[in-house]
Amino acid sequence: MVRKPPTRSSIVLVVGLLAAFILWTWLVFGWPPLAAFDRRVLAAPLDPASPTAQVAGAFALITLPAVVYIGLAGVASWALRHRFRQLSVALALVIILGWGGGYLIKIILHRLRPAGALDLLSATGYSYPSGHMVSAVATSIALGAVFAVTRQRLRNRLLWGMGAGTIVILIAIDRWLTGAHFVSDVVGGALLGGFVATLALVVAGVQVPVPHELVTELVRIKAPAPARQTTPQKRCAVIFNPAKVTDGVTFRRHVAYELQTRGWHRTLWLETTKEDPGRAMTRKAVRENVDLVLGAGGDGTIRVICSGLAGTGIPLGVIPAGTSNLLARNIGIPLDEAAALSVAFDGQNKAIDLVKITVDGQNSDHFAVMAGIGLDAKIMQGTNPDLKKTVGSAAYFVSAAQNAKHPALQASIELDGKLALRRRAHVIVVGNVGSLAANIPLIPNAKPDDGLLNVIVASPRRLRDWVRLTTRVVTRRHKPDPQLVLLTGKTVKITVDHSDRYQMDGDPAGECRSLEAEVQPGVLTLRVPRPTRGEITDAVAGR
């Protein structure tokens, strides 16, 4: 998915700060009156033993750029764990550009520090621009963006703004008081810090929203007597898996902000449980005839919601919160929570297929991604949930190694009512979409809206066969191979010689000997990203 382009105001701000820093730097090194001003207002040298020097020195040490950036790295890690991926990238860029860029500029310009500076660890090296000010201003803006993106209350955002402003002023005074910098160094550091933070936010695609309370007040002022409601109010159901949503409080606040600012009312908040992964919750949303369902969880949670919404016409907005998030990846829904919410509210509806699955001629269900019997299901079952939280998709490789000796199955595969294949196979997967994590195309031609399902059957015999087939899949070299068969049809029936594990969308689902799958074209309405102008042009041109 292509991110929204930055707003004109954000571009103007970035360019303006860059121009201001360049102009100020030119004045510092090329305008004698400013140099004279620096010398005239330079702080008098402090007695190192005086209380003032002791306090100022200690404050300088605890506000070292290294300390500030380490703290910011911790916030970036928190943002990544809470699926604010774009925000996490922005914070990382602030660290790289602020720390690295400021140090590089110092080396290039090599301006010496004032002669009377206190002998402190924080007063070594060159002086322009002030590294303390770069880190303080950049971090203040970056954390302000964190408050905004996580939809903190207006009061909290204002308190942070005042507190951060006070800290920045104290740092500026401290750098001047200890003689570590000229005043122009401090100003230059503030300008560079502002530029670094705004550039990082723009490059990472972070949209900083206006507080909801402020928006509401502005609307009230502009329209003190609102017209009588003539259209029915929109209503949304939010079904989420609390085990997958890292911070339920932040998640609810974030979603509630988006709903309120877009005019949605009487939201249904429905949590899944260990006993019910979302069936009763989805049925309730359908009974209430909501206008939109937001589903937050992994592929298993999303599969259950998709199954419940099949044929209802109620759009589903997916908020990826799992490990693989294969449906979101294949459809192009962003993995960043804020960006996914934007698609859920502002995207377009797309009808996609689901696959009805019947096990041993009795139990029927649906899947949206892939289902399989044998080794892949055994791998899913053997994956440690705690390890999956820690290392992500790498946990599947650990389970694969542990289950490498799982015996092959003697399988009979019927396609559209006719026998298509009979052989011993380790991997038998039915797919509605084609790509695995890391965009690895397991089934290259699979599409979620083509009215077809796809079957992949792998029959490696030796270790070198596994290596060859895996290499071909990972490197996208899909040449004909007698041990790798791809089938396409509308229905498939898989019968194996003995009962074995099966999985649906990555979740172990039990054991069976017979698995029937039938594609159901266009039964799910999914909210997907709107095509970009370039994609529309390519579609019109037939590319």
C-alpha positions in Angstrom: 0.0 0.0 0.0 1.2 3.5 -0.8 1.0 5.8 2.1 -0.9 9.1 2.0 1.3 11.9 0.7 2.4 14.4 3.3 0.2 17.5 3.7 1.2 20.8 2.2 1.6 22.4 5.6 4.0 19.7 6.8 6.2 20.1 3.7 6.2 23.9 4.2 7.2 23.4 7.9 10.1 21.0 7.0 11.4 23.3 4.2 11.0 26.4 6.4 12.9 24.9 9.3 15.7 23.7 6.9 15.9 27.1 5.3 16.0 28.8 8.8 18.8 26.5 9.9 20.8 27.1 6.8 20.3 30.9 7.0 21.2 30.9 10.7 24.3 28.8 10.1 25.4 31.3 7.4 24.9 34.2 9.8 26.9 32.4 12.6 29.9 31.9 10.4 29.6 34.8 7.9 28.1 37.8 9.7 30.5 39.6 12.2 27.7 41.4 14.2 26.4 38.0 15.3 29.8 36.8 16.4 30.2 40.1 18.3 26.8 39.5 20.0 27.9 36.0 21.0 31.0 37.3 22.7 29.1 40.1 24.4 26.4 37.9 26.0 28.7 35.0 26.8 28.2 33.9 30.4 30.8 34.7 33.0 33.0 31.7 33.9 31.6 29.7 36.9 33.7 28.6 39.9 33.7 24.8 39.5 33.2 24.4 43.3 30.2 26.7 43.5 26.7 25.3 44.1 25.5 26.9 40.8 28.3 25.1 38.8 27.5 21.8 40.6 23.8 21.9 39.9 24.3 23.1 36.3 26.9 20.4 35.7 24.7 17.6 37.0 21.8 18.9 34.9 24.0 18.9 31.8 25.0 15.2 32.5 21.4 13.9 32.9 20.4 15.7 29.7 23.2 14.3 27.6 22.1 13.5 24.1 23.1 9.9 24.6 20.7 9.6 27.6 17.9 11.4 25.8 18.2 9.2 22.7 18.4 6.0 24.7 15.1 7.0 26.3 13.6 7.8 22.9 14.8 4.4 21.6 12.8 2.8 24.5 9.7 4.7 23.3 10.3 3.6 19.7 10.4 0.0 20.9 7.2 0.5 22.8 5.5 1.9 19.7 6.7 -1.0 17.6 5.3 -3.5 20.2 2.0 -1.6 20.1 1.9 -1.8 16.3 2.5 1.9 15.7 5.0 0.9 13.1 5.2 4.2 11.3 5.6 6.1 14.6 8.4 3.7 15.6 10.2 4.4 12.3 9.8 8.1 12.9 11.4 7.9 16.3 14.2 5.8 15.1 14.9 8.4 12.3 14.9 11.2 14.9 17.7 9.3 16.7 19.7 8.7 13.6 19.3 12.1 12.0 19.6 14.0 15.3 22.6 12.2 16.8 24.4 11.3 13.5 23.4 14.5 11.6 24.3 16.8 14.4 27.7 15.1 15.0 28.5 15.3 11.2 27.7 19.0 11.0 29.9 19.7 14.1 32.8 17.9 12.4 32.3 19.8 9.1 32.0 23.3 10.7 34.4 22.6 13.6 33.5 25.6 15.7 35.5 25.7 19.0 33.7 26.0 22.3 34.0 29.2 24.4 37.3 29.4 26.3 35.7 29.6 29.8 33.5 26.5 29.6 33.2 24.3 32.6 35.4 21.2 32.4 32.6 18.7 32.0 32.0 15.5 29.9 29.1 17.4 28.3 31.4 20.2 27.1 33.8 18.3 24.8 34.2 18.4 21.1 32.9 21.2 18.8 30.2 23.5 19.7 27.9 24.2 16.7 25.2 23.2 16.8 24.4 22.4 20.4 23.9 18.6 20.6 21.9 19.0 23.8 19.4 21.4 22.1 19.1 19.2 19.0 18.2 16.2 21.1 15.9 18.2 23.5 13.9 19.9 20.8 13.7 16.8 18.5 12.7 14.5 21.3 10.1 17.0 22.6 8.4 17.2 19.2 8.7 13.4 18.7 7.1 12.6 22.0 4.4 15.2 21.3 3.7 13.2 18.2 3.4 10.0 20.3 0.9 11.8 22.6 -1.1 12.8 19.4 -0.9 9.5 17.6 -2.0 7.5 20.6 -4.9 10.0 21.0 -4.1 11.2 24.5 -6.5 13.7 26.0 -6.1 17.4 25.1 -5.2 18.1 28.8 -2.3 15.6 28.7 -1.0 16.9 25.4 -1.1 20.5 26.7 0.7 19.4 29.9 3.4 17.6 27.9 3.8 20.7 25.6 4.3 23.0 28.6 6.5 20.6 30.4 8.7 19.9 27.3 8.9 23.6 26.6 10.1 24.3 30.1 12.7 21.5 29.9 14.0 22.9 26.5 14.3 26.4 28.0 16.2 25.0 31.1 18.6 23.1 28.9 19.2 26.2 26.8 20.0 28.3 29.9 22.2 25.5 31.3 24.3 25.3 28.1 24.8 29.1 28.2 25.4 29.2 31.9 28.1 26.5 31.9 29.8 28.3 29.1 29.5 25.2 26.9 28.0 27.1 24.0 27.5 30.5 22.5 23.9 31.7 22.2 24.0 31.1 18.5 25.0 27.4 19.1 21.9 27.0 21.2 19.6 28.6 18.5 21.2 26.5 15.8 20.6 23.3 17.8 17.0 24.2 18.4 16.4 24.8 14.6 18.2 21.6 13.6 16.2 19.6 16.2 12.9 21.0 14.9 13.9 20.2 11.3 15.1 16.6 12.3 11.8 15.8 14.1 9.5 17.2 11.4 11.4 15.5 8.6 11.4 12.2 10.4 7.6 12.3 10.9 7.0 13.3 7.3 9.3 10.6 5.9 7.7 7.9 8.1 4.3 9.0 7.0 3.1 9.9 10.5 -0.1 12.1 10.5 -0.3 14.1 13.7 -4.1 14.6 14.4 -5.7 17.6 16.0 -7.1 16.7 19.5 -10.8 15.6 19.3 -11.8 18.0 22.1 -10.4 20.9 20.1 -12.2 19.7 16.9 -15.5 19.4 18.8 -15.1 22.9 20.3 -14.3 24.5 16.9 -17.4 22.8 15.4 -19.5 24.0 18.2 -18.3 27.6 17.8 -18.8 27.6 14.0 -22.2 25.9 14.3 -23.8 26.7 17.7 -27.3 25.6 16.5 -26.8 22.3 14.6 -29.5 21.3 12.1 -31.9 18.6 13.1 -30.6 15.1 12.3 -32.2 13.9 9.0 -29.9 10.9 8.2 -29.6 7.8 10.4 -26.5 7.7 12.6 -23.7 5.3 11.5 -22.9 2.6 14.0 -19.7 0.4 14.2 -18.9 -2.8 16.1 -15.3 -3.3 17.3 -14.5 -7.0 17.8 -11.0 -7.4 19.2 -8.9 -10.2 20.7 -7.5 -8.9 24.0 -4.7 -11.4 23.9 -3.4 -10.0 20.6 -4.1 -6.3 21.2 -1.0 -5.3 23.3 -2.5 -2.4 25.1 -6.3 -2.5 25.3 -6.6 1.0 26.9 -4.5 2.7 24.2 -6.3 0.7 21.4 -9.8 1.7 22.6 -8.8 5.3 23.0 -7.3 5.3 19.5 -10.3 3.7 17.9 -12.8 5.8 19.9 -11.1 9.0 18.7 -11.4 7.9 15.1 -15.0 7.0 15.5 -16.0 10.2 17.3 -14.2 12.5 14.8 -15.9 10.7 11.9 -19.4 10.9 13.4 -20.0 7.3 14.4 -22.3 6.7 17.4 -23.2 4.0 19.9 -20.2 1.8 19.2 -20.4 -1.9 20.1 -17.2 -3.0 21.9 -16.9 -6.8 21.8 -14.0 -8.7 23.3 -13.3 -12.3 22.2 -12.5 -14.9 24.8 -10.5 -18.2 24.9 -13.8 -20.1 24.7 -15.2 -18.0 21.9 -12.8 -16.5 19.3 -15.5 -14.2 17.9 -18.5 -16.2 16.8 -21.0 -14.8 19.3 -19.6 -11.3 19.0 -19.9 -11.4 15.2 -23.5 -12.7 15.4 -24.3 -9.8 17.8 -22.9 -7.3 15.4 -25.0 -8.7 12.6 -28.1 -8.7 14.7 -27.6 -5.1 15.5 -27.3 -4.4 11.8 -24.1 -2.2 12.2 -22.7 -0.3 9.3 -19.1 -1.4 9.8 -17.2 -4.1 11.7 -13.7 -3.5 12.9 -11.8 -6.7 13.6 -8.5 -6.6 15.5 -6.5 -9.7 16.1 -4.5 -12.3 14.3 -5.5 -14.4 11.3 -7.5 -16.8 13.5 -9.7 -14.0 15.0 -10.1 -12.4 11.6 -11.1 -15.8 10.0 -13.9 -16.2 12.6 -15.2 -12.7 12.0 -15.1 -13.2 8.2 -17.0 -16.4 8.5 -19.7 -14.7 10.5 -20.0 -11.8 8.1 -20.2 -14.0 5.0 -23.1 -12.9 2.8 -24.3 -10.1 5.1 -22.9 -7.2 3.1 -21.5 -5.6 6.3 -18.0 -4.2 5.5 -15.1 -5.5 7.6 -12.1 -3.3 8.4 -9.1 -5.4 9.4 -6.8 -4.1 12.2 -3.8 -6.5 12.0 -2.7 -7.5 15.5 -1.3 -11.0 15.0 2.1 -12.5 14.1 1.6 -13.3 10.4 -1.4 -11.2 9.4 -1.6 -13.0 6.1 -5.0 -11.7 5.0 -3.9 -8.1 5.6 -0.6 -8.7 3.8 -2.2 -10.3 0.7 -4.9 -7.6 0.4 -2.5 -4.7 1.0 -3.9 -3.5 4.3 -1.1 -1.8 6.3 0.2 -3.4 9.4 0.5 -0.1 11.2 -2.5 0.4 13.5 -3.1 4.0 12.6 -2.8 3.4 8.9 -5.0 0.3 9.1 -7.7 2.4 10.8 -7.5 5.0 8.1 -8.1 2.3 5.5 -11.0 0.9 7.5 -12.8 4.3 7.6 -11.6 5.9 4.4 -10.9 2.9 2.1 -13.2 1.3 -0.5 -15.3 -1.8 -0.3 -14.1 -4.9 -2.1 -16.0 -8.2 -2.5 -13.6 -11.1 -1.9 -14.0 -14.9 -1.8 -14.2 -17.1 1.2 -13.7 -20.9 1.2 -16.3 -23.1 2.8 -14.6 -26.1 4.4 -16.3 -29.3 5.5 -14.4 -31.8 7.7 -15.2 -35.5 7.6 -18.6 -34.7 5.9 -19.9 -33.0 9.0 -18.5 -29.7 10.5 -18.6 -26.7 8.1 -16.7 -23.5 8.5 -15.0 -20.8 6.4 -11.4 -19.7 5.9 -10.0 -16.6 4.2 -6.3 -17.4 3.8 -5.2 -21.0 3.7 -6.1 -24.4 5.1 -3.9 -27.5 5.2 -3.6 -31.0 6.5 -0.5 -32.8 7.7 2.8 -31.3 8.3 1.9 -27.6 8.1 -1.0 -28.1 10.6 1.4 -30.0 12.9 3.9 -27.0 12.7 1.1 -24.6 13.6 0.1 -26.8 16.6 3.7 -27.1 17.8 4.5 -23.4 17.7 5.1 -22.0 21.1 2.8 -18.9 21.7 5.3 -17.2 24.0 8.1 -17.7 21.5 5.8 -16.3 18.8 5.3 -13.1 20.8 9.0 -12.8 21.2 10.5 -13.6 17.8 7.4 -13.4 15.6 7.2 -15.7 12.5 10.7 -17.2 13.3 8.8 -19.3 15.9 7.3 -21.3 13.0 10.8 -22.4 11.8 11.6 -23.7 15.3 8.4 -25.8 15.2 9.2 -26.9 11.7 12.6 -28.2 12.8 11.0 -30.0 15.7 8.4 -31.7 13.5 10.6 -32.4 10.4 10.1 -36.2 10.7 6.3 -36.0 10.6 5.2 -38.8 8.3 3.8 -38.2 4.8 0.2 -38.9 4.1 -1.2 -41.1 1.3 -3.6 -38.6 -0.2 -6.3 -38.7 -2.9 -7.3 -35.3 -4.3 -10.5 -34.7 -6.3 -10.9 -31.4 -8.1 -14.3 -30.2 -9.2 -15.7 -33.8 -8.7 -12.9 -35.6 -10.6 -9.8 -37.4 -9.3 -6.9 -35.2 -10.0 -4.0 -36.7 -8.0 -3.1 -39.6 -5.8 0.3 -39.7 -4.0 2.1 -39.6 -0.8 2.6 -36.0 0.3 4.0 -34.0 3.2 2.3 -30.7 2.5 -1.2 -30.3 1.2 -2.5 -26.7 1.4 -5.7 -25.1 -0.1 -5.2 -21.4 -0.6 -7.5 -18.4 -1.2 -4.5 -16.1 -1.3 -0.9 -16.9 -2.3 1.7 -15.1 -0.2 3.2 -16.1 3.2 4.9 -13.8 5.6 7.8 -11.7 4.1 5.8 -11.7 0.9 6.9 -15.2 -0.1 4.6 -16.4 -2.9 3.7 -20.0 -1.9 0.9 -20.0 -4.5 1.9 -17.4 -7.1 -1.4 -17.1 -9.1 -3.9 -17.2 -6.1 -6.2 -14.2 -5.9 -8.9 -13.6 -3.3 -11.5 -12.4 -5.8 -11.1 -14.7 -8.8 -13.8 -17.3 -7.8 -11.2 -20.1 -7.6 -9.3 -21.9 -5.0 -5.7 -23.2 -5.3 -4.1 -26.4 -4.0 -0.4 -27.0 -3.5 0.9 -30.5 -3.0 4.6 -31.0 -2.0 6.1 -34.5 -2.0 9.8 -34.2 -1.1 11.5 -37.5 -0.3 15.0 -36.5 1.0 16.6 -33.5 2.7 17.9 -32.2 -0.6 14.3 -32.2 -2.1 13.2 -30.1 0.8 16.0 -27.7 0.2 15.3 -27.5 -3.5 11.6 -26.9 -3.1 12.0 -24.4 -0.4 14.6 -22.5 -2.4 12.3 -22.4 -5.4 9.4 -21.0 -3.4 11.5 -18.4 -1.5 13.4 -17.2 -4.6 10.1 -17.2 -6.7 11.5 -19.7 -9.3 8.3 -21.5 -10.0 9.5 -24.0 -12.6 7.7 -27.3 -13.2 8.7 -29.9 -10.6 7.3 -33.4 -10.3 7.4 -33.1 -6.5 5.5 -29.8 -6.4 2.0 -29.8 -7.9 -0.3 -26.8 -8.2 -4.0 -27.3 -8.9 -6.8 -24.9 -9.5 -10.6 -25.3 -9.3 -13.8 -24.4 -7.5 -14.1 -27.4 -5.2 -11.5 -29.8 -3.8 -11.8 -32.9 -1.7 -8.8 -34.3 0.1 -8.9 -37.8 1.6 -5.9 -39.2 3.5 -5.1 -42.7 4.7 -5.2 -41.9 8.4 -6.5 -39.1 10.6 -4.1 -36.2 10.9 -4.0 -32.6 12.1 -5.5 -29.8 10.0 -5.4 -26.0 10.3 -7.3 -23.0 9.0 -5.7 -19.6 8.6 -2.8 -20.7 10.8 -4.9 -22.0 13.8 -4.9 -25.7 14.6 -8.5 -26.9 14.2 -8.5 -30.6 15.1 -8.0 -33.9 13.2 -9.7 -35.3 10.1 -9.4 -37.8 7.3 -11.5 -36.0 4.8 -11.4 -32.3 4.0 -13.7 -30.7 1.4 -13.3 -27.1 0.3 -15.6 -25.0 -1.9 -15.0 -21.4 -3.0 -17.8 -18.9 -2.3 -17.2 -16.0 -4.6 -17.6 -12.5 -3.3 -19.4 -13.3 -0.1 -17.3 -11.0 2.1 -17.2 -7.2 1.8 -13.7 -6.1 2.9 -12.5 -2.5 3.4 -9.3 -2.1 1.3 -7.0 0.8 0.4 -8.1 3.0 -2.4 -5.9 2.7 -5.5 -3.4 5.4 -6.1 -3.5 7.5 -9.2 -0.7 5.5 -10.7 -2.4 2.2 -10.1 -5.6 3.6 -11.7 -3.6 4.7 -14.8 -1.9 1.2 -15.0 -5.3 -0.5 -14.8 -6.8 1.7 -17.5 -3.7 1.0 -19.7 -4.0 -2.7 -19.1 -0.6 -3.1 -17.5 
